[in-house]
Amino acid sequence: MSSARNMTNTLTECRACPRLAGFLDEVKAGHPGYHCKPVLPFGTARPRLLIVGLAPGLNGANRTGRPFTGDYAGILLYETLHQFGFASRPVSVSADDGLELIGCRITNAVKCLPPANKPETAEIKQCNRHLQAELAALPPGTAVLALGNIAHAAVLMAQGLKAKAHAFGHGAAHELPSGLRLYDSYHCSRYNTQTRRLTADMFRAVFARIVQDLKE
C-alpha cells in the first residue's frame, strides 16, 4: 500500500518534462480553477479492464482532474462503460460527481496535458515508466484497451515489446507474453466520432468482445 501511495505522490508532483510542465503553468495562469497537474488513473485498483487513452484534454481531464471527464471524448466512453456494467452511471461530469467504475480503471499514456494534444516522443517515453508500473500490477488475463495508436504503442513499450510485433488495428486483439490481452480501438475523440471513423456500434463491438473474452 505504501509503495502505491509513494507512486501516486511522485506522479502528482511530476515535472519531468519541461515542455509539459511549462505549458501547465501557462494554462493554470489563464484558468486558476483548472487541475493543471498530472492526471492520476481513475477506477478499481485491481481491474479486469484497464483503458489507456492518449493524454488529458485541455478542458476535460486537465480541468476536472479525472480521465475523460468533462470533455467530448468521455461522452461515448462513459456511456459504453455503463452499458457494459463497468460504470455506475453513463455520464461523467466532475471528479466528485459520485460516479464509480466497476472492475475497470482508466489511465493515459501521457499523464499531463500536451500542447495541441500532441505529446512528443521523448515525453511519451518519459511517462512510460508510470504505465509500466500500472501494467506490471495487473494479473494475467486482464484486458487492456488502447484508445488509438499512440496508446497502443505505449502499452507495447511498457511491456518491452516492439510495435511491429503487434500492429494496431481497430477491433484487433493481441495476446501479450505477460498474459495480458491488448485490444485496440480508434480513439473516441470528437473528430473520430463526427467523421464516423468510429461509430457507437463499432465501439460497442470492441467492448462486447472484451466482455465475452473475460467470461472465458
C-alpha positions, 0 to 999 in steps of 0.5 A: 500500500505504501509503495502505491501511495509513494507512486501516486505522490511522485506522479502528482508532483511530476515535472519531468518534462519541461515542455509539459510542465511549462505549458501547465503553468501557462494554462493554470495562469489563464484558468486558476480553477483548472487541475493543471497537474498530472492526471492520476488513473481513475477506477478499481485498483485491481481491474479486469479492464484497464483503458489507456487513452492518449493524454488529458484534454485541455478542458476535460481531464486537465480541468476536472482532474479525472480521465475523460471527464468533462470533455467530448471524448468521455461522452461515448466512453462513459456511456459504453462503460455503463452499458457494459456494467463497468460504470455506475452511471453513463455520464461523467461530469466532475471528479466528485460527481459520485460516479464509480467504475466497476472492475475497470480503471482508466489511465493515459499514456501521457499523464499531463496535458500536451500542447495541441494534444500532441505529446512528443516522443521523448515525453511519451517515453518519459511517462512510460515508466508510470504505465509500466508500473500500472501494467506490471500490477495487473494479473494475467488475463486482464484486458487492456484497451488502447484508445488509438495508436499512440496508446497502443504503442505505449502499452507495447513499450511498457511491456518491452515489446516492439510495435511491429510485433503487434500492429494496431488495428481497430477491433484487433486483439493481441495476446501479450507474453505477460498474459495480458490481452491488448485490444485496440480501438480508434480513439473516441475523440470528437473528430473520430466520432463526427467523421464516423471513423468510429461509430457507437456500434463499432465501439460497442463491438470492441467492448462486447468482445472484451466482455465475452473474452473475460467470461472465458 
